[in-house]
């Protein structure tokens, strides 16, 4: 919970350096929660629900994985893959094949990380 609080506060304070409107109340209004609720998120006394975390990620233009502490990458590059064309350039089978390959890769990466931790 503390990593979420630290990252929320850090994102807001960074924006506040260049624009004083970025108060806790301003962010709370943007995501549709009361100011005391948002303050509790920054103070690590309350964890935002996933839908609120998603809205916060949009407000701060970061990934939810970053806010939640699952990644140290603030924002992943656009996954549009415009160099290859968008999904409209692929058949349904090709898209399913790419998704399956991605799932296999993630599973292999997870197993490798588990093996490393056991050592």
C-alpha positions as CSV (number, residue, x, y, z in Angstrom):
1,X,0.0,0.0,0.0
2,X,2.9,2.4,0.7
3,X,4.3,2.2,-2.8
4,X,0.9,3.3,-4.2
5,X,0.8,6.2,-1.7
6,X,4.4,7.2,-2.5
7,X,3.8,7.1,-6.3
8,X,0.5,9.0,-6.2
9,X,2.0,11.8,-4.0
10,X,5.1,11.9,-6.2
11,X,3.2,12.2,-9.4
12,X,0.9,14.9,-8.0
13,X,3.8,16.9,-6.5
14,X,5.8,16.7,-9.7
15,X,2.9,18.2,-11.6
16,X,2.3,20.8,-8.9
17,X,5.9,22.1,-9.4
18,X,4.8,23.5,-12.8
19,X,1.2,24.2,-12.1
20,X,-0.2,25.0,-8.6
21,X,-3.6,23.7,-9.4
22,X,-2.5,20.1,-8.7
23,X,-3.7,19.9,-5.2
24,X,-5.1,16.9,-3.5
25,X,-8.6,18.4,-3.9
26,X,-8.0,19.0,-7.7
27,X,-7.0,15.3,-8.2
28,X,-9.8,14.1,-6.0
29,X,-12.3,16.1,-8.2
30,X,-10.7,14.7,-11.4
31,X,-11.2,11.1,-10.3
32,X,-14.5,11.6,-8.5
33,X,-13.6,11.0,-4.9
34,X,-13.8,13.2,-1.8
35,X,-10.6,15.0,-0.9
36,X,-10.2,13.2,2.4
37,X,-10.5,9.9,0.5
38,X,-7.7,10.9,-1.9
39,X,-5.6,12.2,1.0
40,X,-6.0,8.7,2.6
41,X,-4.6,7.2,-0.6
42,X,-1.5,9.4,-0.4
43,X,-1.1,8.7,3.3
44,X,-1.3,4.9,2.8
45,X,-4.3,4.6,5.1
46,X,-6.6,3.6,2.3
47,X,-6.0,1.7,-1.0
48,X,-7.9,3.0,-4.0
49,X,-10.2,0.5,-5.7
50,X,-9.0,-0.7,-9.1
51,X,-11.4,1.5,-11.1
52,X,-10.1,4.6,-9.1
53,X,-6.5,3.4,-9.6
54,X,-7.2,3.3,-13.4
55,X,-8.6,6.8,-13.4
56,X,-5.6,8.0,-11.4
57,X,-3.3,6.4,-13.9
58,X,-5.1,8.2,-16.7
59,X,-4.9,11.5,-14.8
60,X,-1.2,11.1,-14.2
61,X,-0.5,9.6,-17.6
62,X,1.2,6.5,-16.1
63,X,0.4,2.8,-16.2
64,X,-1.6,1.2,-13.4
65,X,1.3,-1.3,-13.0
66,X,3.6,1.6,-12.1
67,X,1.1,3.1,-9.6
68,X,0.5,-0.3,-7.9
69,X,4.3,-1.0,-7.7
70,X,4.2,-4.0,-10.1
71,X,6.6,-2.1,-12.5
72,X,9.1,0.7,-12.2
73,X,8.3,1.8,-15.8
74,X,6.1,4.9,-15.5
75,X,4.5,4.4,-18.9
76,X,5.0,1.7,-21.4
77,X,5.5,2.7,-25.0
78,X,2.3,2.8,-27.1
79,X,1.5,-0.8,-28.0
80,X,-0.3,0.3,-31.2
81,X,2.6,-1.2,-33.2
82,X,1.8,1.3,-36.0
83,X,5.0,0.3,-37.8
84,X,3.4,-3.0,-38.4
85,X,-0.1,-1.6,-38.8
86,X,-2.9,-1.8,-36.3
87,X,-5.0,-4.8,-35.4
88,X,-7.2,-4.1,-38.4
89,X,-4.3,-5.4,-40.6
90,X,-4.4,-8.8,-39.0
91,X,-6.8,-11.7,-39.3
92,X,-8.6,-13.0,-36.2
93,X,-6.3,-16.1,-36.2
94,X,-3.1,-14.0,-36.4
95,X,-4.3,-11.9,-33.4
96,X,-5.1,-15.0,-31.4
97,X,-1.7,-16.5,-32.3
98,X,0.1,-13.4,-31.1
99,X,-1.9,-13.3,-27.9
100,X,-1.1,-16.9,-27.2
101,X,2.6,-16.3,-27.9
102,X,2.5,-13.3,-25.5
103,X,0.9,-15.5,-22.8
104,X,3.5,-18.2,-23.3
105,X,6.3,-15.6,-23.0
106,X,4.8,-14.1,-19.8
107,X,4.5,-17.6,-18.3
108,X,8.1,-18.4,-19.2
109,X,9.3,-15.1,-17.7
110,X,7.3,-15.8,-14.5
111,X,8.9,-19.3,-14.2
112,X,12.4,-17.9,-14.8
113,X,11.8,-15.3,-12.1
114,X,10.6,-18.0,-9.6
115,X,13.6,-20.1,-10.4
116,X,15.9,-17.2,-9.7
117,X,14.2,-16.5,-6.4
118,X,14.7,-20.1,-5.3
119,X,18.5,-19.9,-5.8
